[in-house]
Amino acid sequence: MTSQPDTNPGWRRLGPPIDARGLFAAEHAALMDTLRGLAPGDWEREAVPGWSVRDLVAHLLGDFYGRLGRDRDGHRGGPAPAPGETLEGFIHRINQEWVDAHRRVSAAALTGTVDLVGGQVADFFGSVDLGRASLGVSWAGADPAPMWLDSARDLTEFWTHRQQIRHAAGQETDPDPRSLSVVLDTFLRALPHTLRGTAAPSGTQVQVGIGGPAGGTWTATAVAGGWSLAEPDTGRPAARLGLDAESAWRLCTRGISPATAFASARVDGDRRLAEAACRIVSVVY
């Protein structure tokens, strides 16, 4: 049973709901294939600045435990923000503490535990109520966020970390468009929040297009109080920003800078609006 996903009027600007529930099992299987295919030396390669593949896998395990404890089991224990600590600072701190504590854990033990606990996470997400309120998604400016966005956000994190592991091991981004299309769609829900400080007359539209089989088009419209993805596309955007899929997901996760992405983008119309759209960030950063 799924409740109505537009219970909170503020959620409408996020655009139509995304149903990522059917992708978690496949994403978990792909992660396990990736981990089991790593050579021993791959585990010590840098996956993201400051973290090895081993560290990143430990981080994923922490995410799995956190989701199950909080949303499946109703567990309310765990660390809390320190006085004056920002959300970003709190998240980065507890992530690092978790990773540091797991540096004594072997690659084999991590792989086995990730398989066990990650499978439970896939089962959990397979039946969540997409319409209920859930954890906030700061980069979309939604707190609380609808579960459809919260769950899709977790899929994007799992998928992104798997690509970072693949890249560390010398592999290309997984080209399968089934997950990537949902990942890109979720990332682009940050567009209204990205444009929140960009002034434009009501009705002005900014369009972001991503090429390839996983791509699509997202149109943000200036409305009273901000920007929205829920308004009809008039076909006359004031600015168009065109990106390839690889550049788009790397931009949204800060794998490349806005300047780098913009330099290779296709831009039509108002350059100021296109540059503002290219500042999109779809992770806690």
C-alpha positions as CSV (number, residue, x, y, z in Angstrom):
1,M,0.0,0.0,0.0
2,T,1.4,3.4,-1.0
3,S,0.0,6.6,0.4
4,Q,-0.5,9.7,-1.8
5,P,3.0,11.1,-2.6
6,D,1.9,14.7,-2.6
7,T,0.7,15.0,1.0
8,N,3.2,17.8,1.7
9,P,2.5,20.7,-0.7
10,G,6.2,21.6,-0.7
11,W,7.0,18.2,-2.3
12,R,5.3,19.2,-5.6
13,R,8.2,21.3,-6.8
14,L,10.4,18.1,-6.7
15,G,8.5,16.8,-9.8
16,P,6.8,13.4,-10.2
17,P,7.7,10.6,-7.8
18,I,10.4,8.2,-8.6
19,D,9.9,4.5,-7.8
20,A,13.4,3.0,-7.3
21,R,12.2,0.0,-5.3
22,G,12.7,-2.6,-8.0
23,L,16.4,-1.6,-8.5
24,F,17.9,-2.3,-5.1
25,A,18.3,-6.0,-5.4
26,A,20.0,-5.7,-8.8
27,E,22.2,-2.9,-7.5
28,H,23.2,-5.1,-4.5
29,A,24.0,-8.0,-6.8
30,A,26.1,-5.8,-9.0
31,L,28.0,-4.5,-5.9
32,M,28.8,-8.0,-4.8
33,D,30.0,-9.0,-8.3
34,T,32.3,-5.9,-8.2
35,L,33.7,-6.7,-4.7
36,R,34.3,-10.4,-5.4
37,G,36.1,-9.5,-8.6
38,L,38.6,-7.2,-6.9
39,A,42.3,-8.2,-6.7
40,P,43.9,-8.1,-3.3
41,G,45.8,-4.9,-4.2
42,D,42.6,-3.2,-5.3
43,W,41.4,-2.9,-1.8
44,E,44.1,-0.5,-0.9
45,R,43.7,1.8,-4.0
46,E,42.3,5.2,-3.4
47,A,38.6,5.3,-4.3
48,V,37.8,8.8,-3.1
49,P,40.2,11.4,-1.7
50,G,41.4,10.1,1.7
51,W,39.6,6.8,1.5
52,S,40.7,3.5,0.0
53,V,38.4,0.9,-1.6
54,R,38.4,-0.9,1.8
55,D,37.3,2.4,3.5
56,L,34.6,3.1,1.0
57,V,33.2,-0.5,1.4
58,A,33.2,0.0,5.2
59,H,31.3,3.3,4.7
60,L,28.7,1.5,2.6
61,L,28.3,-1.1,5.4
62,G,27.7,1.8,7.9
63,D,25.0,3.2,5.6
64,F,23.3,-0.2,5.5
65,Y,23.3,-0.6,9.2
66,G,22.0,2.9,9.7
67,R,19.1,2.5,7.3
68,L,18.0,-0.8,8.8
69,G,18.4,0.3,12.4
70,R,16.6,3.6,11.9
71,D,13.8,2.8,9.5
72,R,13.2,-1.0,9.7
73,D,13.9,-1.6,13.4
74,G,13.1,1.8,15.0
75,H,16.5,2.0,16.7
76,R,17.2,5.5,18.1
77,G,20.7,5.0,19.4
78,G,23.9,6.4,17.9
79,P,25.9,9.6,17.7
80,A,24.3,13.1,17.7
81,P,25.6,16.4,16.4
82,A,27.9,18.3,18.7
83,P,26.8,21.8,19.8
84,G,27.1,24.1,16.8
85,E,28.0,21.3,14.4
86,T,26.5,21.6,10.9
87,L,24.7,18.7,9.3
88,E,27.6,18.3,6.8
89,G,30.2,18.4,9.5
90,F,28.3,15.9,11.6
91,I,27.8,13.5,8.7
92,H,31.5,13.7,7.7
93,R,32.6,13.2,11.3
94,I,30.6,10.1,12.0
95,N,31.4,8.6,8.6
96,Q,35.1,9.0,9.3
97,E,34.8,7.5,12.8
98,W,33.0,4.5,11.4
99,V,35.7,4.0,8.7
100,D,38.5,4.4,11.2
101,A,37.0,1.7,13.4
102,H,36.8,-0.8,10.5
103,R,40.3,-0.5,9.3
104,R,41.1,-3.7,11.3
105,V,38.5,-5.6,9.3
106,S,39.7,-7.8,6.4
107,A,38.5,-7.5,2.9
108,A,36.9,-11.0,3.1
109,A,35.1,-10.2,6.3
110,L,33.8,-6.9,4.9
111,T,32.6,-8.6,1.7
112,G,30.7,-11.3,3.6
113,T,29.1,-8.7,6.0
114,V,28.1,-6.3,3.1
115,D,26.5,-9.2,1.3
116,L,24.4,-10.2,4.4
117,V,23.4,-6.8,5.5
118,G,23.1,-5.2,2.0
119,G,20.6,-8.0,1.1
120,Q,18.4,-7.0,4.0
121,V,18.6,-3.4,2.8
122,A,17.4,-4.4,-0.7
123,D,14.5,-6.3,0.9
124,F,13.6,-3.3,3.0
125,F,13.5,-0.9,0.2
126,G,11.6,-3.3,-2.0
127,S,8.4,-2.7,-0.1
128,V,8.6,0.8,1.4
129,D,5.6,3.2,1.3
130,L,6.8,5.8,-1.2
131,G,4.3,8.5,-0.1
132,R,5.2,8.8,3.6
133,A,7.5,11.4,5.0
134,S,11.1,10.3,5.6
135,L,14.6,11.6,6.1
136,G,15.4,15.0,4.7
137,V,17.3,15.3,1.5
138,S,19.4,18.4,2.1
139,W,20.7,18.9,-1.5
140,A,17.1,19.0,-2.7
141,G,16.0,21.4,0.1
142,A,13.4,18.9,1.4
143,D,13.1,18.1,5.1
144,P,11.3,16.0,5.6
145,A,11.5,14.4,2.2
146,P,9.0,12.0,0.7
147,M,10.2,8.4,0.9
148,W,10.3,8.1,-2.8
149,L,13.1,10.7,-2.9
150,D,14.8,9.4,0.3
151,S,14.9,5.9,-1.1
152,A,16.0,7.0,-4.6
153,R,18.7,9.1,-2.9
154,D,20.1,5.9,-1.3
155,L,20.1,4.1,-4.6
156,T,22.2,7.0,-6.1
157,E,24.6,6.7,-3.2
158,F,25.0,2.9,-3.5
159,W,25.4,3.2,-7.3
160,T,27.9,6.1,-7.1
161,H,30.1,4.3,-4.6
162,R,30.1,1.2,-6.8
163,Q,31.4,3.3,-9.7
164,Q,34.1,4.8,-7.5
165,I,35.2,1.3,-6.6
166,R,35.1,0.2,-10.2
167,H,37.2,3.2,-11.2
168,A,39.8,2.6,-8.5
169,A,40.2,-0.9,-9.9
170,G,40.7,0.4,-13.4
171,Q,37.1,-0.3,-14.7
172,E,34.8,2.0,-16.6
173,T,31.5,3.3,-15.3
174,D,28.8,0.6,-15.5
175,P,26.9,1.5,-18.7
176,D,23.6,-0.3,-17.8
177,P,21.0,2.4,-18.4
178,R,18.4,0.9,-16.1
179,S,19.9,2.1,-12.9
180,L,21.7,5.1,-14.4
181,S,18.5,6.6,-15.8
182,V,17.0,6.5,-12.3
183,V,20.2,7.8,-10.7
184,L,20.3,10.8,-13.1
185,D,16.6,11.5,-12.6
186,T,17.1,11.6,-8.9
187,F,20.2,13.8,-9.1
188,L,18.3,16.3,-11.2
189,R,15.7,16.7,-8.5
190,A,18.3,19.1,-6.9
191,L,17.7,21.6,-9.7
192,P,15.1,23.8,-8.0
193,H,17.2,23.9,-4.8
194,T,20.3,24.7,-6.9
195,L,18.5,27.7,-8.6
196,R,16.9,29.0,-5.3
197,G,19.1,32.1,-5.2
198,T,18.9,32.8,-9.0
199,A,16.5,35.6,-9.8
200,A,14.3,35.4,-12.8
201,P,10.8,36.5,-13.8
202,S,8.0,34.1,-13.0
203,G,7.6,31.6,-15.7
204,T,11.2,31.6,-16.8
205,Q,12.4,28.1,-17.6
206,V,15.8,26.5,-17.4
207,Q,16.2,23.1,-19.1
208,V,18.9,20.5,-18.5
209,G,19.3,17.8,-21.1
210,I,21.4,14.7,-20.7
211,G,22.2,12.6,-23.7
212,G,22.4,8.9,-24.2
213,P,20.0,6.0,-23.4
214,A,19.9,6.8,-19.7
215,G,19.4,10.6,-20.3
216,G,16.4,12.8,-20.5
217,T,15.3,16.4,-20.1
218,W,14.4,18.3,-16.9
219,T,12.8,21.8,-16.9
220,A,12.8,24.0,-13.9
221,T,10.3,26.9,-13.8
222,A,10.6,30.1,-11.8
223,V,7.5,30.3,-9.6
224,A,6.5,32.3,-6.5
225,G,9.0,31.5,-3.8
226,G,11.6,29.7,-5.9
227,W,11.8,27.1,-8.7
228,S,9.8,24.0,-9.5
229,L,10.1,20.9,-11.6
230,A,6.3,20.4,-11.6
231,E,5.3,23.0,-14.1
232,P,4.5,22.2,-17.8
233,D,7.4,22.5,-20.2
234,T,6.6,25.4,-22.6
235,G,9.3,24.4,-25.1
236,R,10.7,27.9,-24.8
237,P,13.4,27.7,-22.1
238,A,15.4,30.9,-21.4
239,A,18.5,28.6,-21.1
240,R,19.4,25.1,-22.1
241,L,22.3,23.2,-20.6
242,G,23.3,19.9,-22.4
243,L,25.5,17.3,-20.8
244,D,26.6,13.8,-21.5
245,A,25.7,11.2,-18.9
246,E,29.2,10.7,-17.6
247,S,29.8,14.4,-17.1
248,A,26.3,14.8,-15.5
249,W,26.7,12.2,-12.7
250,R,30.3,13.2,-12.0
251,L,29.2,16.8,-11.8
252,C,26.3,16.0,-9.4
253,T,28.6,14.1,-7.1
254,R,31.5,16.6,-7.4
255,G,33.7,14.1,-9.3
256,I,34.3,17.1,-11.6
257,S,33.9,20.8,-11.0
258,P,31.1,22.9,-12.4
259,A,33.7,24.8,-14.4
260,T,34.9,21.6,-16.0
261,A,31.4,20.4,-16.8
262,F,30.4,23.8,-18.2
263,A,33.4,23.9,-20.5
264,S,32.3,20.8,-22.4
265,A,28.5,21.5,-22.1
266,R,26.2,22.6,-24.8
267,V,24.7,25.9,-23.9
268,D,21.9,27.8,-25.5
269,G,20.3,31.1,-24.3
270,D,20.9,32.9,-21.1
271,R,24.5,31.9,-20.0
272,R,23.9,33.2,-16.5
273,L,21.0,30.8,-15.9
274,A,22.9,27.9,-17.6
275,E,25.9,28.5,-15.3
276,A,23.6,28.6,-12.3
277,A,22.2,25.2,-13.3
278,C,25.7,23.8,-13.7
279,R,26.3,24.4,-10.0
280,I,24.1,21.5,-9.1
281,V,25.2,19.2,-6.3
282,S,23.3,16.0,-5.4
283,V,25.3,14.8,-2.5
284,V,26.1,16.1,1.0
285,Y,29.2,18.2,0.2
